[in-house]
Amino acid sequence: MRIGELAELAGVSARALRHYEDRGLLVPARDGNGYRHYAPDDVARVARIRAMISAGLGTATIRRYLDCARSGDHGVSLEMCPGLRAELDALARRIEAQQAELAETRRRLAALASGRSALS
């Protein structure tokens, strides 16, 4: 299938598909005239890519662990390939640190709004 067909079936833009290709996540075959040609399995691959992106994983991480992702009746799941658990734990720690920073910023804003010192 061509890029427009895959985009429609996968619910993404052709631009997103080209981005996935640029990042090495999706590797279409090329016709003699240079047009991209996708396999039927690429619909599920795009779903796995999108699920991993929506979970906060970057494209470099996705490229390393895309083969650990499985599509099933209940959506996309991950098998714990070597190294993946460490990547997920590191992401969780970064999110927790960001949440702590946001909570502190919220506390300082509330202090400023109430007329108290925000530095205390």
C-alpha positions as CSV (number, residue, x, y, z in Angstrom):
1,M,0.0,0.0,0.0
2,R,1.1,3.6,-0.6
3,I,1.7,6.2,2.1
4,G,-1.7,7.8,1.8
5,E,-3.4,4.4,2.3
6,L,-1.3,3.6,5.4
7,A,-1.9,7.0,6.8
8,E,-5.6,6.6,6.5
9,L,-5.7,3.1,7.9
10,A,-3.3,3.9,10.8
11,G,-5.0,7.2,11.6
12,V,-1.9,9.4,11.2
13,S,-0.6,11.9,8.7
14,A,1.7,11.0,5.9
15,R,4.1,13.5,7.5
16,A,4.1,11.4,10.7
17,L,4.9,8.3,8.6
18,R,7.8,10.1,6.9
19,H,9.0,11.2,10.4
20,Y,8.9,7.6,11.6
21,E,10.9,6.6,8.5
22,D,13.5,9.3,9.1
23,R,13.9,8.0,12.7
24,G,14.3,4.4,11.5
25,L,11.1,3.2,13.1
26,L,9.4,2.4,9.8
27,V,11.2,1.1,6.7
28,P,9.0,0.9,3.6
29,A,10.0,-0.8,0.5
30,R,10.5,1.4,-2.6
31,D,8.9,0.8,-6.0
32,G,11.0,1.3,-9.1
33,N,9.7,4.8,-9.4
34,G,10.7,5.6,-5.8
35,Y,7.2,5.5,-4.2
36,R,7.1,4.1,-0.7
37,H,5.3,0.7,-0.5
38,Y,4.1,-0.5,2.9
39,A,3.2,-4.0,4.1
40,P,-0.1,-4.7,5.8
41,D,1.8,-5.4,9.0
42,D,2.9,-1.8,9.0
43,V,-0.6,-0.7,10.3
44,A,0.1,-2.6,13.5
45,R,3.7,-1.3,13.6
46,V,2.4,2.3,13.5
47,A,0.0,1.5,16.3
48,R,2.8,0.2,18.4
49,I,4.9,3.3,17.6
50,R,2.1,5.7,18.5
51,A,1.4,3.8,21.8
52,M,5.0,4.1,22.8
53,I,5.2,7.8,21.9
54,S,2.0,8.5,23.8
55,A,3.6,6.7,26.8
56,G,6.5,9.3,26.7
57,L,9.2,7.2,25.0
58,G,11.4,9.0,22.6
59,T,12.1,7.8,19.1
60,A,15.6,6.6,19.9
61,T,14.2,4.4,22.7
62,I,11.4,3.2,20.6
63,R,13.8,2.2,17.9
64,R,15.8,0.1,20.4
65,Y,12.7,-1.6,21.9
66,L,10.0,-1.6,19.1
67,D,10.5,-5.3,18.7
68,C,9.5,-5.7,22.4
69,A,6.0,-4.2,21.7
70,R,3.2,-6.6,20.9
71,S,-0.3,-5.7,19.5
72,G,-3.2,-7.8,20.8
73,D,-6.9,-7.7,21.4
74,H,-6.3,-5.4,24.4
75,G,-4.1,-2.9,22.6
76,V,-0.3,-2.6,22.7
77,S,1.8,-4.3,25.5
78,L,5.5,-4.5,26.1
79,E,7.6,-7.5,26.8
80,M,10.4,-6.7,29.2
81,C,13.3,-7.0,26.8
82,P,16.8,-6.6,28.3
83,G,17.3,-2.9,29.1
84,L,13.7,-1.9,28.6
85,R,12.9,-2.0,32.4
86,A,15.8,0.3,33.1
87,E,14.6,2.7,30.4
88,L,11.0,2.7,31.7
89,D,12.2,3.3,35.3
90,A,14.4,6.2,34.2
91,L,11.5,7.8,32.4
92,A,9.3,7.3,35.5
93,R,12.1,9.0,37.7
94,R,12.3,12.0,35.2
95,I,8.5,12.4,35.4
96,E,8.5,12.3,39.2
97,A,11.3,14.9,39.3
98,Q,9.3,17.1,36.9
99,Q,6.2,16.7,39.0
100,A,8.1,17.7,42.1
101,E,9.4,20.8,40.3
102,L,5.9,21.7,39.2
103,A,4.6,21.3,42.8
104,E,7.2,23.6,44.1
105,T,6.4,26.2,41.4
106,R,2.7,25.9,42.3
107,R,3.6,26.5,46.0
108,R,5.6,29.6,45.1
109,L,2.8,31.0,42.9
110,A,0.3,30.4,45.7
111,A,2.6,32.2,48.1
112,L,3.0,35.1,45.8
113,A,-0.7,35.4,45.2
114,S,-1.4,35.4,48.9
115,G,1.2,38.1,49.6
116,R,3.6,35.8,51.4
117,S,7.3,35.4,50.4
118,A,7.7,32.8,47.7
119,L,11.2,32.0,48.8
120,S,10.3,30.5,52.1
